[in-house]
Amino acid sequence: MADKLNQPADSKLMRQPRPLGVMCAVCLAMGFLAGYFVGGSASVPPQATAAATETAHGSDFATASAVQPQTPQPKPKDMPSMGDLQRMEDQTAESLLAMLKSDPKNPQLWNQLGLIHKSAHQFQQSAGYFEKSLQYDPKNLGVRADYASCMYYTRDVDGALAQLQQSLAYDPKHADTLMNIGIITWRGKNDVDGARARWEQLLRYHPDFPQKEAVQQMLTQAKQSAKNTGQKG
């Protein structure tokens, strides 16, 4: 997992971004190098407008989930261009907005809109959609994680931490939330001790955590960072 140190974990939910330079600038400005930030929801394939319609009105939305395309994935030689992807993405968003006119309190529809804009790294707009989703489903920790990540990417570190603390109010031992709080506390607040406390708490609660190795690696990095800072002081 060491090769992912410079890539946020939630980026695996995204296609190759259009405004890549903007995203890189945000990441560098925030000092976000840990590479293990846990996103809460899977992305919406832009070619799955019909599937989005069907899934958004389904019955199982305990957590935010991906909308699976109903047609076979194209072969590499038939892959759509970035322009095609953007048009399909826009069509999916338009379909969801149309459904919201008749079902404005549907948290899943708001969440799917948030995911679409997050996949394009339109974090400010995406955050607004996630916030709307949480108005109707406040205990959805996956959506709240995505909301927090968007706030973090727009440099609202305190706001991101406040959202994650709210998640702990619902589930004090939630593993991904503890991991994310540690990352933001470390990279966003430069609070090594606070980050270590969260990660150590995570490993006590979840000794078999799937990303245990990543947590241990960040603990090592944080300890070394603190040591170096102390030596410089």
Secondary structure, DSSP 8 states (H G I E B T S, - for coil): -GGGTTS-GGGGGS-S-TTHHHHHHHHHHHT--------SS----TT-HHHHHHHHTSS--SS------SS----GGG---HHHHHHHHHHHHHHHHHHHHH-TT-HHHHHHHHHHHHHTT-HHHHHHHHHHHHHH-TT-HHHHHHHHHHHHHTT-HHHHHHHHHHHHHH-TT-HHHHHHHHHHHHHHH--HHHHHHHHHHHHHH-TT-TTHHHHHHHHHHHHHHHHHHHHH-
